Amino acid sequence: MAFCKNCGAELEENVKFCTNCGAKVEISAEAPKTDNAAKGEPAKAQPAAEKSSWDKFTDTPDSTAEMDPQDVENNKAMGILSYLSILCLIPFFAAKESKFAQYHAKQGLFLFIIELVISVVSIIPILGWIISAVGGIFVFILSIVGIINAVNGQAKELPIIGQFNFFNKK
């Protein structure tokens, strides 16, 4: 039986994060010692740590469990390419057999379409330039999040726009 070293909660097998406190799992064969344990009482779970703004921003639905681990490992580079503007078309057409590469390519394609719309809006003087600058930063941040997810072998929706991505709908 495994316990979270952070909060003492019992862990399911092969989990990477504690379902109680969200901490990265460092498996311990026994529950952590607390003052209660010294008295012979069972350890109580501590309250979950408050998530940072970044963690809340990137806490999106994860489809990694539906992916083949070998496919994920073999196609991380294609996942990274997916978030580099028009290069999203490379994995989209070159890795059709990879569910992982296709997942990221479809998100990258949606992000690229948003880039194109921002480019068109940038033609409008002043307001378009402001929208273009803010939108460019937004797209850049989402691209970085997508690349991080691909490098980590995760098939997670991009924050904010992931829920609107009609390409990844089943």
Rosetta constraint file for C-alpha pairs under 8 A:
AtomPair CA 1 CA 10 HARMONIC 7.35 0.50
AtomPair CA 1 CA 11 HARMONIC 7.57 0.50
AtomPair CA 1 CA 29 HARMONIC 6.42 0.50
AtomPair CA 1 CA 30 HARMONIC 7.54 0.50
AtomPair CA 2 CA 10 HARMONIC 5.96 0.50
AtomPair CA 2 CA 11 HARMONIC 5.45 0.50
AtomPair CA 2 CA 12 HARMONIC 7.46 0.50
AtomPair CA 2 CA 13 HARMONIC 7.78 0.50
AtomPair CA 2 CA 27 HARMONIC 5.83 0.50
AtomPair CA 2 CA 28 HARMONIC 5.70 0.50
AtomPair CA 2 CA 29 HARMONIC 5.31 0.50
AtomPair CA 2 CA 30 HARMONIC 6.62 0.50
AtomPair CA 2 CA 31 HARMONIC 7.78 0.50
AtomPair CA 3 CA 8 HARMONIC 5.37 0.50
AtomPair CA 3 CA 9 HARMONIC 5.45 0.50
AtomPair CA 3 CA 10 HARMONIC 4.52 0.50
AtomPair CA 3 CA 11 HARMONIC 5.37 0.50
AtomPair CA 3 CA 27 HARMONIC 6.12 0.50
AtomPair CA 3 CA 28 HARMONIC 5.60 0.50
AtomPair CA 3 CA 29 HARMONIC 6.70 0.50
AtomPair CA 3 CA 30 HARMONIC 6.21 0.50
AtomPair CA 3 CA 31 HARMONIC 5.46 0.50
AtomPair CA 3 CA 32 HARMONIC 7.79 0.50
AtomPair CA 4 CA 8 HARMONIC 4.73 0.50
AtomPair CA 4 CA 9 HARMONIC 5.37 0.50
AtomPair CA 4 CA 10 HARMONIC 6.49 0.50
AtomPair CA 4 CA 11 HARMONIC 6.47 0.50
AtomPair CA 4 CA 18 HARMONIC 6.46 0.50
AtomPair CA 4 CA 25 HARMONIC 6.17 0.50
AtomPair CA 4 CA 26 HARMONIC 6.52 0.50
AtomPair CA 4 CA 27 HARMONIC 6.18 0.50
AtomPair CA 4 CA 28 HARMONIC 6.80 0.50
AtomPair CA 4 CA 31 HARMONIC 7.40 0.50
AtomPair CA 4 CA 32 HARMONIC 7.99 0.50
AtomPair CA 5 CA 25 HARMONIC 7.45 0.50
AtomPair CA 5 CA 26 HARMONIC 6.19 0.50
AtomPair CA 5 CA 27 HARMONIC 6.83 0.50
AtomPair CA 5 CA 28 HARMONIC 6.41 0.50
AtomPair CA 5 CA 31 HARMONIC 7.30 0.50
AtomPair CA 5 CA 32 HARMONIC 6.11 0.50
AtomPair CA 6 CA 21 HARMONIC 7.66 0.50
AtomPair CA 6 CA 23 HARMONIC 6.78 0.50
AtomPair CA 7 CA 20 HARMONIC 7.66 0.50
AtomPair CA 7 CA 21 HARMONIC 6.65 0.50
AtomPair CA 7 CA 32 HARMONIC 7.92 0.50
AtomPair CA 7 CA 45 HARMONIC 5.21 0.50
AtomPair CA 7 CA 46 HARMONIC 5.15 0.50
AtomPair CA 7 CA 47 HARMONIC 7.63 0.50
AtomPair CA 7 CA 48 HARMONIC 7.75 0.50
AtomPair CA 8 CA 31 HARMONIC 5.37 0.50
AtomPair CA 8 CA 32 HARMONIC 5.78 0.50
AtomPair CA 8 CA 43 HARMONIC 6.94 0.50
AtomPair CA 8 CA 44 HARMONIC 7.19 0.50
AtomPair CA 8 CA 45 HARMONIC 5.66 0.50
AtomPair CA 8 CA 46 HARMONIC 7.61 0.50
AtomPair CA 9 CA 18 HARMONIC 7.71 0.50
AtomPair CA 9 CA 20 HARMONIC 6.64 0.50
AtomPair CA 9 CA 31 HARMONIC 7.75 0.50
AtomPair CA 9 CA 45 HARMONIC 5.88 0.50
AtomPair CA 11 CA 15 HARMONIC 7.27 0.50
AtomPair CA 11 CA 18 HARMONIC 6.73 0.50
AtomPair CA 11 CA 19 HARMONIC 7.68 0.50
AtomPair CA 15 CA 25 HARMONIC 7.15 0.50
AtomPair CA 16 CA 24 HARMONIC 5.97 0.50
AtomPair CA 16 CA 25 HARMONIC 5.25 0.50
AtomPair CA 17 CA 22 HARMONIC 5.45 0.50
AtomPair CA 17 CA 23 HARMONIC 5.46 0.50
AtomPair CA 17 CA 24 HARMONIC 4.49 0.50
AtomPair CA 17 CA 25 HARMONIC 4.99 0.50
AtomPair CA 18 CA 22 HARMONIC 4.72 0.50
AtomPair CA 18 CA 23 HARMONIC 5.38 0.50
AtomPair CA 18 CA 24 HARMONIC 6.43 0.50
AtomPair CA 18 CA 25 HARMONIC 5.93 0.50
AtomPair CA 20 CA 48 HARMONIC 6.44 0.50
AtomPair CA 21 CA 47 HARMONIC 7.12 0.50
AtomPair CA 21 CA 48 HARMONIC 4.15 0.50
AtomPair CA 21 CA 49 HARMONIC 6.01 0.50
AtomPair CA 22 CA 48 HARMONIC 7.25 0.50
AtomPair CA 22 CA 49 HARMONIC 7.64 0.50
AtomPair CA 31 CA 43 HARMONIC 7.18 0.50
AtomPair CA 32 CA 43 HARMONIC 7.47 0.50
AtomPair CA 33 CA 37 HARMONIC 5.66 0.50
AtomPair CA 33 CA 38 HARMONIC 7.29 0.50
AtomPair CA 33 CA 43 HARMONIC 7.36 0.50
AtomPair CA 34 CA 38 HARMONIC 6.60 0.50
AtomPair CA 34 CA 43 HARMONIC 6.46 0.50
AtomPair CA 35 CA 39 HARMONIC 6.66 0.50
AtomPair CA 36 CA 40 HARMONIC 6.39 0.50
AtomPair CA 36 CA 41 HARMONIC 4.98 0.50
AtomPair CA 36 CA 42 HARMONIC 6.41 0.50
AtomPair CA 36 CA 43 HARMONIC 6.04 0.50
AtomPair CA 36 CA 44 HARMONIC 7.98 0.50
AtomPair CA 37 CA 41 HARMONIC 5.17 0.50
AtomPair CA 37 CA 42 HARMONIC 5.82 0.50
AtomPair CA 37 CA 43 HARMONIC 5.87 0.50
AtomPair CA 51 CA 55 HARMONIC 5.85 0.50
AtomPair CA 51 CA 56 HARMONIC 6.33 0.50
AtomPair CA 52 CA 56 HARMONIC 6.30 0.50
AtomPair CA 53 CA 57 HARMONIC 6.09 0.50
AtomPair CA 54 CA 58 HARMONIC 6.17 0.50
AtomPair CA 55 CA 59 HARMONIC 5.86 0.50
AtomPair CA 57 CA 159 HARMONIC 6.28 0.50
AtomPair CA 58 CA 145 HARMONIC 7.73 0.50
AtomPair CA 58 CA 158 HARMONIC 7.47 0.50
AtomPair CA 58 CA 159 HARMONIC 5.78 0.50
AtomPair CA 59 CA 159 HARMONIC 7.62 0.50
AtomPair CA 60 CA 156 HARMONIC 6.28 0.50
AtomPair CA 60 CA 157 HARMONIC 5.71 0.50
AtomPair CA 60 CA 158 HARMONIC 7.04 0.50
AtomPair CA 60 CA 159 HARMONIC 6.32 0.50
AtomPair CA 61 CA 156 HARMONIC 5.74 0.50
AtomPair CA 61 CA 157 HARMONIC 5.83 0.50
AtomPair CA 62 CA 154 HARMONIC 7.17 0.50
AtomPair CA 62 CA 155 HARMONIC 5.74 0.50
AtomPair CA 62 CA 156 HARMONIC 4.26 0.50
AtomPair CA 62 CA 157 HARMONIC 6.60 0.50
AtomPair CA 63 CA 67 HARMONIC 7.24 0.50
AtomPair CA 63 CA 154 HARMONIC 7.55 0.50
AtomPair CA 63 CA 155 HARMONIC 5.16 0.50
AtomPair CA 63 CA 156 HARMONIC 6.02 0.50
AtomPair CA 64 CA 153 HARMONIC 7.60 0.50
AtomPair CA 64 CA 154 HARMONIC 5.30 0.50
AtomPair CA 64 CA 155 HARMONIC 4.71 0.50
AtomPair CA 64 CA 156 HARMONIC 7.06 0.50
AtomPair CA 67 CA 71 HARMONIC 7.20 0.50
AtomPair CA 67 CA 72 HARMONIC 6.84 0.50
AtomPair CA 67 CA 99 HARMONIC 6.78 0.50
AtomPair CA 67 CA 100 HARMONIC 6.42 0.50
AtomPair CA 68 CA 72 HARMONIC 6.27 0.50
AtomPair CA 69 CA 73 HARMONIC 6.20 0.50
AtomPair CA 70 CA 74 HARMONIC 6.10 0.50
AtomPair CA 71 CA 75 HARMONIC 6.07 0.50
AtomPair CA 71 CA 98 HARMONIC 6.33 0.50
AtomPair CA 71 CA 99 HARMONIC 7.48 0.50
AtomPair CA 71 CA 100 HARMONIC 6.63 0.50
AtomPair CA 72 CA 76 HARMONIC 6.14 0.50
AtomPair CA 72 CA 100 HARMONIC 5.72 0.50
AtomPair CA 72 CA 101 HARMONIC 7.82 0.50
AtomPair CA 72 CA 153 HARMONIC 5.85 0.50
AtomPair CA 73 CA 153 HARMONIC 6.90 0.50
AtomPair CA 75 CA 79 HARMONIC 6.31 0.50
AtomPair CA 75 CA 98 HARMONIC 7.36 0.50
AtomPair CA 75 CA 100 HARMONIC 6.90 0.50
AtomPair CA 75 CA 101 HARMONIC 5.93 0.50
AtomPair CA 76 CA 80 HARMONIC 6.31 0.50
AtomPair CA 76 CA 101 HARMONIC 7.42 0.50
AtomPair CA 76 CA 150 HARMONIC 5.67 0.50
AtomPair CA 76 CA 151 HARMONIC 5.90 0.50
AtomPair CA 76 CA 153 HARMONIC 6.56 0.50
AtomPair CA 77 CA 81 HARMONIC 6.31 0.50
AtomPair CA 77 CA 150 HARMONIC 7.84 0.50
AtomPair CA 77 CA 151 HARMONIC 7.75 0.50
AtomPair CA 78 CA 82 HARMONIC 6.31 0.50
AtomPair CA 78 CA 90 HARMONIC 7.73 0.50
AtomPair CA 78 CA 91 HARMONIC 5.34 0.50
AtomPair CA 78 CA 95 HARMONIC 7.64 0.50
AtomPair CA 78 CA 101 HARMONIC 5.68 0.50
AtomPair CA 78 CA 105 HARMONIC 7.89 0.50
AtomPair CA 79 CA 83 HARMONIC 7.44 0.50
AtomPair CA 79 CA 91 HARMONIC 7.37 0.50
AtomPair CA 79 CA 100 HARMONIC 7.28 0.50
AtomPair CA 79 CA 101 HARMONIC 5.19 0.50
AtomPair CA 79 CA 104 HARMONIC 5.28 0.50
AtomPair CA 79 CA 105 HARMONIC 6.69 0.50
AtomPair CA 79 CA 147 HARMONIC 7.13 0.50
AtomPair CA 79 CA 150 HARMONIC 5.14 0.50
AtomPair CA 79 CA 151 HARMONIC 7.64 0.50
AtomPair CA 80 CA 84 HARMONIC 7.37 0.50
AtomPair CA 80 CA 104 HARMONIC 7.98 0.50
AtomPair CA 80 CA 146 HARMONIC 7.54 0.50
AtomPair CA 80 CA 147 HARMONIC 5.04 0.50
AtomPair CA 80 CA 150 HARMONIC 5.78 0.50
AtomPair CA 80 CA 151 HARMONIC 6.92 0.50
AtomPair CA 81 CA 87 HARMONIC 5.89 0.50
AtomPair CA 81 CA 88 HARMONIC 5.84 0.50
AtomPair CA 81 CA 90 HARMONIC 7.43 0.50
AtomPair CA 81 CA 91 HARMONIC 7.08 0.50
AtomPair CA 81 CA 105 HARMONIC 7.98 0.50
AtomPair CA 82 CA 87 HARMONIC 6.24 0.50
AtomPair CA 82 CA 88 HARMONIC 3.86 0.50
AtomPair CA 82 CA 89 HARMONIC 7.27 0.50
AtomPair CA 82 CA 90 HARMONIC 7.59 0.50
AtomPair CA 82 CA 91 HARMONIC 6.51 0.50
AtomPair CA 82 CA 92 HARMONIC 7.88 0.50
AtomPair CA 82 CA 101 HARMONIC 7.87 0.50
AtomPair CA 82 CA 104 HARMONIC 5.79 0.50
AtomPair CA 82 CA 105 HARMONIC 4.67 0.50
AtomPair CA 82 CA 106 HARMONIC 7.84 0.50
AtomPair CA 82 CA 107 HARMONIC 7.54 0.50
AtomPair CA 82 CA 108 HARMONIC 4.83 0.50
AtomPair CA 82 CA 109 HARMONIC 7.36 0.50
AtomPair CA 83 CA 87 HARMONIC 7.42 0.50
AtomPair CA 83 CA 88 HARMONIC 6.06 0.50
AtomPair CA 83 CA 104 HARMONIC 7.71 0.50
AtomPair CA 83 CA 105 HARMONIC 7.55 0.50
AtomPair CA 83 CA 107 HARMONIC 7.85 0.50
AtomPair CA 83 CA 108 HARMONIC 4.78 0.50
AtomPair CA 83 CA 109 HARMONIC 7.99 0.50
AtomPair CA 83 CA 111 HARMONIC 7.59 0.50
AtomPair CA 83 CA 143 HARMONIC 5.21 0.50
AtomPair CA 83 CA 144 HARMONIC 7.76 0.50
AtomPair CA 83 CA 146 HARMONIC 6.41 0.50
AtomPair CA 83 CA 147 HARMONIC 6.39 0.50
AtomPair CA 84 CA 88 HARMONIC 6.23 0.50
AtomPair CA 84 CA 108 HARMONIC 7.51 0.50
AtomPair CA 84 CA 143 HARMONIC 7.22 0.50
AtomPair CA 85 CA 108 HARMONIC 7.22 0.50
AtomPair CA 85 CA 109 HARMONIC 7.86 0.50
AtomPair CA 85 CA 111 HARMONIC 7.67 0.50
AtomPair CA 85 CA 112 HARMONIC 5.37 0.50
AtomPair CA 85 CA 115 HARMONIC 7.86 0.50
AtomPair CA 86 CA 109 HARMONIC 7.72 0.50
AtomPair CA 86 CA 112 HARMONIC 6.51 0.50
AtomPair CA 87 CA 91 HARMONIC 7.89 0.50
AtomPair CA 88 CA 92 HARMONIC 6.38 0.50
AtomPair CA 88 CA 105 HARMONIC 5.42 0.50
AtomPair CA 88 CA 106 HARMONIC 7.89 0.50
AtomPair CA 88 CA 108 HARMONIC 5.49 0.50
AtomPair CA 88 CA 109 HARMONIC 5.81 0.50
AtomPair CA 88 CA 112 HARMONIC 7.75 0.50
AtomPair CA 89 CA 93 HARMONIC 6.16 0.50
AtomPair CA 89 CA 105 HARMONIC 7.03 0.50
AtomPair CA 89 CA 109 HARMONIC 7.22 0.50
AtomPair CA 90 CA 94 HARMONIC 5.60 0.50
AtomPair CA 90 CA 95 HARMONIC 7.82 0.50
AtomPair CA 91 CA 95 HARMONIC 5.02 0.50
AtomPair CA 91 CA 96 HARMONIC 7.36 0.50
AtomPair CA 91 CA 101 HARMONIC 6.12 0.50
AtomPair CA 91 CA 102 HARMONIC 6.82 0.50
AtomPair CA 91 CA 105 HARMONIC 5.90 0.50
AtomPair CA 92 CA 96 HARMONIC 6.43 0.50
AtomPair CA 92 CA 101 HARMONIC 7.37 0.50
AtomPair CA 92 CA 102 HARMONIC 5.89 0.50
AtomPair CA 92 CA 105 HARMONIC 5.21 0.50
AtomPair CA 92 CA 106 HARMONIC 7.11 0.50
AtomPair CA 95 CA 101 HARMONIC 6.34 0.50
AtomPair CA 95 CA 102 HARMONIC 7.01 0.50
AtomPair CA 96 CA 101 HARMONIC 7.72 0.50
AtomPair CA 96 CA 102 HARMONIC 6.52 0.50
AtomPair CA 98 CA 102 HARMONIC 6.07 0.50
AtomPair CA 99 CA 103 HARMONIC 6.07 0.50
AtomPair CA 100 CA 104 HARMONIC 6.51 0.50
AtomPair CA 100 CA 155 HARMONIC 6.89 0.50
AtomPair CA 101 CA 105 HARMONIC 5.90 0.50
AtomPair CA 102 CA 106 HARMONIC 5.96 0.50
AtomPair CA 103 CA 107 HARMONIC 6.50 0.50
AtomPair CA 103 CA 155 HARMONIC 6.98 0.50
AtomPair CA 103 CA 168 HARMONIC 6.55 0.50
AtomPair CA 104 CA 108 HARMONIC 5.98 0.50
AtomPair CA 104 CA 146 HARMONIC 7.65 0.50
AtomPair CA 104 CA 150 HARMONIC 7.44 0.50
AtomPair CA 104 CA 155 HARMONIC 7.26 0.50
AtomPair CA 105 CA 109 HARMONIC 5.97 0.50
AtomPair CA 106 CA 110 HARMONIC 6.25 0.50
AtomPair CA 106 CA 167 HARMONIC 5.67 0.50
AtomPair CA 106 CA 168 HARMONIC 6.25 0.50
AtomPair CA 107 CA 111 HARMONIC 6.23 0.50
AtomPair CA 107 CA 157 HARMONIC 7.82 0.50
AtomPair CA 107 CA 158 HARMONIC 7.50 0.50
AtomPair CA 107 CA 162 HARMONIC 7.42 0.50
AtomPair CA 107 CA 165 HARMONIC 6.89 0.50
AtomPair CA 107 CA 167 HARMONIC 7.28 0.50
AtomPair CA 107 CA 168 HARMONIC 7.13 0.50
AtomPair CA 108 CA 112 HARMONIC 6.05 0.50
AtomPair CA 108 CA 143 HARMONIC 7.84 0.50
AtomPair CA 109 CA 113 HARMONIC 6.22 0.50
AtomPair CA 110 CA 114 HARMONIC 6.40 0.50
AtomPair CA 110 CA 165 HARMONIC 6.48 0.50
AtomPair CA 110 CA 167 HARMONIC 7.35 0.50
AtomPair CA 111 CA 115 HARMONIC 6.30 0.50
AtomPair CA 111 CA 139 HARMONIC 6.92 0.50
AtomPair CA 111 CA 143 HARMONIC 7.82 0.50
AtomPair CA 112 CA 116 HARMONIC 6.30 0.50
AtomPair CA 113 CA 117 HARMONIC 6.32 0.50
AtomPair CA 114 CA 118 HARMONIC 6.21 0.50
AtomPair CA 114 CA 139 HARMONIC 7.80 0.50
AtomPair CA 115 CA 119 HARMONIC 6.18 0.50
AtomPair CA 115 CA 135 HARMONIC 7.91 0.50
AtomPair CA 115 CA 136 HARMONIC 7.32 0.50
AtomPair CA 115 CA 139 HARMONIC 6.96 0.50
AtomPair CA 116 CA 120 HARMONIC 6.34 0.50
AtomPair CA 117 CA 121 HARMONIC 6.25 0.50
AtomPair CA 118 CA 122 HARMONIC 6.15 0.50
AtomPair CA 118 CA 131 HARMONIC 7.33 0.50
AtomPair CA 118 CA 132 HARMONIC 5.50 0.50
AtomPair CA 118 CA 135 HARMONIC 6.46 0.50
AtomPair CA 118 CA 136 HARMONIC 7.45 0.50
AtomPair CA 119 CA 123 HARMONIC 7.25 0.50
AtomPair CA 119 CA 132 HARMONIC 6.73 0.50
AtomPair CA 121 CA 128 HARMONIC 5.19 0.50
AtomPair CA 121 CA 129 HARMONIC 7.73 0.50
AtomPair CA 121 CA 131 HARMONIC 7.38 0.50
AtomPair CA 121 CA 132 HARMONIC 6.75 0.50
AtomPair CA 122 CA 128 HARMONIC 4.38 0.50
AtomPair CA 122 CA 129 HARMONIC 4.98 0.50
AtomPair CA 122 CA 130 HARMONIC 7.92 0.50
AtomPair CA 122 CA 131 HARMONIC 7.05 0.50
AtomPair CA 122 CA 132 HARMONIC 5.17 0.50
AtomPair CA 123 CA 128 HARMONIC 6.21 0.50
AtomPair CA 123 CA 129 HARMONIC 7.36 0.50
AtomPair CA 124 CA 128 HARMONIC 4.43 0.50
AtomPair CA 124 CA 129 HARMONIC 6.80 0.50
AtomPair CA 125 CA 129 HARMONIC 6.14 0.50
AtomPair CA 126 CA 130 HARMONIC 6.21 0.50
AtomPair CA 127 CA 131 HARMONIC 6.19 0.50
AtomPair CA 128 CA 132 HARMONIC 5.86 0.50
AtomPair CA 129 CA 133 HARMONIC 6.13 0.50
AtomPair CA 130 CA 134 HARMONIC 6.24 0.50
AtomPair CA 131 CA 135 HARMONIC 5.70 0.50
AtomPair CA 132 CA 136 HARMONIC 5.79 0.50
AtomPair CA 133 CA 137 HARMONIC 6.42 0.50
AtomPair CA 134 CA 138 HARMONIC 6.24 0.50
AtomPair CA 135 CA 139 HARMONIC 6.09 0.50
AtomPair CA 136 CA 140 HARMONIC 6.07 0.50
AtomPair CA 137 CA 141 HARMONIC 6.18 0.50
AtomPair CA 138 CA 142 HARMONIC 6.28 0.50
AtomPair CA 139 CA 143 HARMONIC 6.04 0.50
AtomPair CA 140 CA 144 HARMONIC 6.33 0.50
AtomPair CA 141 CA 145 HARMONIC 6.30 0.50
AtomPair CA 142 CA 146 HARMONIC 6.11 0.50
AtomPair CA 142 CA 158 HARMONIC 6.56 0.50
AtomPair CA 142 CA 159 HARMONIC 7.19 0.50
AtomPair CA 143 CA 147 HARMONIC 6.14 0.50
AtomPair CA 144 CA 148 HARMONIC 6.13 0.50
AtomPair CA 145 CA 149 HARMONIC 6.21 0.50
AtomPair CA 145 CA 158 HARMONIC 7.08 0.50
AtomPair CA 146 CA 150 HARMONIC 6.19 0.50
AtomPair CA 146 CA 158 HARMONIC 6.44 0.50
AtomPair CA 147 CA 151 HARMONIC 6.08 0.50
AtomPair CA 148 CA 152 HARMONIC 6.13 0.50
AtomPair CA 149 CA 153 HARMONIC 6.18 0.50
AtomPair CA 149 CA 154 HARMONIC 4.99 0.50
AtomPair CA 149 CA 155 HARMONIC 6.69 0.50
AtomPair CA 149 CA 156 HARMONIC 6.68 0.50
AtomPair CA 150 CA 154 HARMONIC 5.74 0.50
AtomPair CA 150 CA 155 HARMONIC 7.05 0.50
AtomPair CA 157 CA 162 HARMONIC 4.72 0.50
AtomPair CA 157 CA 163 HARMONIC 7.23 0.50
AtomPair CA 158 CA 162 HARMONIC 4.53 0.50
AtomPair CA 158 CA 163 HARMONIC 7.97 0.50
AtomPair CA 159 CA 163 HARMONIC 7.94 0.50
AtomPair CA 160 CA 164 HARMONIC 7.96 0.50
AtomPair CA 161 CA 165 HARMONIC 6.38 0.50
AtomPair CA 165 CA 169 HARMONIC 7.13 0.50
